[in-house]
Structures are given as C-alpha cells and as structure tokens.
Amino acid sequence: MKVEIWSDIVCPFCYIGKRRFEQALAQFPHRNAVEIVWRSFELDAQARTEPGGNLYEKLAAKYGQPLAWAKEMSANMTQSAAELGLRFNFDHAVPANTFRAHRLVHLAAQHGRQDAAKERLFKAYLEEGLNIDDQATLQRIGAELGLPAEEVTRVLESDEFAQDVRHDEYQARQIGVRGVPYFVFADKYAVSGAQPAELFQEVLEKVWDEFNPKPALQEISTAGGSCSVDGVCD
C-alpha cells in the first residue's frame, strides 16, 4: 500500500501530522507492507530566507494580525506538539525558503533515506532554529543522513531535482491540494490535515481491506445435521 504525503518543512502541522500518522502505523498489523513517499510542497515559493528575521512578525504581517495573535497561535501549536514529544521553538525559528531543502529530500530518496531526511529537516527548523536554506547547514545534515558529501554539494550548487520538486507541486495542483499535510492512500483516498492517529488507523485498515479482501468461504458440504437460528434442527 502506497501512502503519499505532501508537506512543507516549515509547516508545524506537517511535523505533528507525521508523528500522528506514525502512531497509527505502529498499531497497523500490515505496516511493513506500507510504502511512504514524501512529496514536496512549498507554502510560499517566493519566501525569502531571513537569518535574522522574526517568525512572529512574519506571520503577523502575512495574515494581517497583531503580533500577540501570532505568538498565541504558535504557543497553541507548541502545546499540541509537546503532547507528541516534539519541542517546537518558534522563538529561534529562521524564516527560510524551502526549495533547496526539498531537493535534498529527493536526493535522500535515491539512497533510501527520504523519511529520515524529512524528519531531520523538520527537527532542524522547528526545534533547533537552524537555517534550512543555508548550504553549510544542509551539507551537515546530509552527512548526518549518510549521504555522499560530493552528491550533496552537487545538488545544492545546481538545480538538480528542481523538476522533481516542481512535478510534486504540479501533482498537488492536479488533485486539488490547498493545504498541507495532505495524505493520499493507494491513489484513491485522501486525508487533509494533521488528523488524530485514530483516524489514520481507520483509513489504513479500510484501504487495506479494500485492496486485500478476505477470500470467500467455500462450503464443501451441507449434508450433515445442523440447527438453524430459528431453532429448527434436522
């Protein structure tokens, strides 16, 4: 069963959704048969990387809200994340363009490290306050993931995997994705948002049962004596 997940690295609900989905997957008896594919999505493709920027001010300006609103919204998300063992730190988050980081995830996929790359980048941005558009930072993350240093350098200093990112985003537009995280199960069912783990578990079971139906019982003989639900025995 394939599960595709569209997300952006600077999206806090995407990290929360990842963790909730993992909780559901841990309880799913067929989890080893589930293939997870991360798809790129940029919430703001024109975003500028601002190493000295303030995320609260950026959010307030984007939505036309006061600074207190941005801080309260972030505090609520921090609390939701804490319930999952995540330690969001918006005070030190560096506003950044995510295009290069998405390309690094595509490189990691070629080495079987896509999920690990997504996890590491989420943590770097949301918990550690790292600049995920900085080449030295991404180079170091690539090394932590065990990716060949020369390949990481080549990708970061070129437009390699740019078309892969754009194709993911094109697919998102085609299926009507307007927000992330966005989960697509077996090319048929979609779940939008960081839903509770229980809902993800229900969807996993539903899709599995639909694509892997239990065989119908074949009755070999009806000649033996039996009693029916009507109380008739013969």
N, C-alpha and C positions, 0 to 999 in steps of 0.2 A: 504494500500500500504506500503510495507516494503522498507526502504532505508538503506542499509548497507554502512558504511563509514570506510575504512581502513585509519589509520593515526598514526603518532608518535607524542609524546608530545613535543619533541624538534624540530619539524618541523614548522617553522614560516608560511609557506604556508598552513599548515593544519588548523591553527587558522584563517587565512584570509579566507580560503575556508569555514570553519564552519560559519563564520559571513555572508558571501555572500549567502550561502545556506539558512541561517535563514532569510535573507532579502527576498529571493524568497518565502520561506514557509509562511512568514507573508502575502503575497499577494495571496496565493493559497486558493481558497474557500473551499477546502476539507482538509485543514491542520490537522483537528482533527482526520482524518482517516489515517494519515501518522505515521507509526511506524519507529523510528530511532534507529538503532542498531550500536553501535561503535565497530569496530574490531581492534584488536591490530596489530601493525606493527612496527618493530624495524629497523630503518635506518642503525644502526650499533649495532648488537647484542653483539659485542666484546668491545664496548665502555667502557672506564674506567672513573669512576667518579673522577673528579679533582676539589675539593672545591676551590683551589687557582689557577685554570687554567684560561687561557685567550682564549676566544672563537675565537677571530680573528686569533690568532696564530694557533689554532687547525684547523680552516677552511683553512687557507693558506697552512699549511703542508699537509692536506688531498688532496687538489686539485693541489698542486704544483704551487701555485700562490704567488705573493708578498703580504705582509701584507696590503698594500694600496688597493689591489683588494678586499680582504675580508671585509675591512671597507666600501668600496664603495658599494659592494653588500648588505651588512647589512643595510646601510643607505637607499638604494632604497626600501628594504623591509619594513623598518621602516616608510617610507613615504606612501607606499601602505596601511599599517596597520592603519596609522593615519587617512586616509580617511574613515575608518570604525569605528573610535572611539577607536582603540586599541593603546596602548602606549608601543611599544616594547622598551626594554632597553638592547641591546646586550653588553653594557659596563660592566654590572654586571651579565650577564648570567653565570651560573655554568655548565660547561660541565659534563654531567651525563649519566649513564646507565639508561634506562627507564623501565627495566623489572619489577622491584618492583612496579613502578607506574602503569603499565599496569595491574598488578594483583589486585591492589587496585580498579581500574576501574571495573574489573569483580566482585569484592565484592560489589561495589556500585550498580551494575546492579541488584543484588539479592534484593536490598532494594529500587528499583525504582529510583535510584539516579545516573544512569550512565551518562546521559548528563551533569548533574551538576558537576560530578566528572571530566569529560573531560574538561569542561570549567574552573574549579578551577585549574587544573594542568597546563593547557596552560598558564593561568594568572600567576601562581606561577613561572614558568620557564621563560616565555618571557617578563613579565612585572616587576616582583618583585625580580628577581635574587635569587630565593630560590633553594636549592639543593633538587631536586625531587627524589633523591635516599637515602636521609637521613631519618632514621626511625622516629626521633622526628618530623621532618617536615611533613612527611606523616601521622603520628599519629594526629598531629594538624589539618591537612586538613581533615582527616576522621571525627574528632569531628565537624568541621565546616559544614560538609555534613550531620551530624546527624547519622553517622554510629556507631554502638555499639563499644565502645573502646576495649572490650575484643576480638571482632572479628577482628578488625584492627590489634591488636597486634599479634593475632594468625596467620593471613595471612602474616604479614611482617616477622615473625620469623620462617616461614616454607616455603614450596614450594607449598602451596595451590594456586590453579588457574594457576599453571605453565602450565599444559596441555591445559588449555583453551586458554592461550596466544599462545602456540605452534600450536594449532589447527587453530586459526585465521590466523597465518602466513602460515600454510600449505594450507589453502583455498586460500590465496593470490597467492601463487605459482601456484596453480592449474588453476587459472583464468588469470594468466599472469600479475599480478600487479608488476610493476617495479619501481613505484614511488608513493608517496602519497602527497595530499589526493587522494583517489580513491573511487568514489561513485557508488554503484550498485543499480539500481532501479528494484524492483519486480523480482529479479533473471534473468533479461533479458537485460537491458540496462546499459551501464557503461559510466561514465564521469570521465576523469582523470584530475587532477589539480584543482587549485583554480579559477574556471571559473567565469565569470560575473554572477551576480544574474539573469539577463535576460535569460541566457542560462539555468540555473537551473529551472527557472519558465517554460520555454518551455518544458523541459523534464518532469517535474511534470504533466503538462497538457496533454502531449502526452501519457504518461503511464496511467494516469487516464482514458482518453477517450478510450484507447485500452482495458483496463480491465473492464471498466464500460460503455459499449456502450449504446447510447440512443436507446430506443425501436423504431422500425419502425412504421410509422403511418399506421393504418388500415383504408382504405377507405370504408365507410359504404354504400354510395350510389352515383351513377353518373347520376341519372335521372334528376336532376334539371338543369335549364338553366344556361349557362355559356359562357364566352368569352375567346378565346384562345389567346396566344401570337401572333398568325398570324392575329389577328383582325377579326376572324370569331366568330360570336355569334349565338348560336342556343339554 
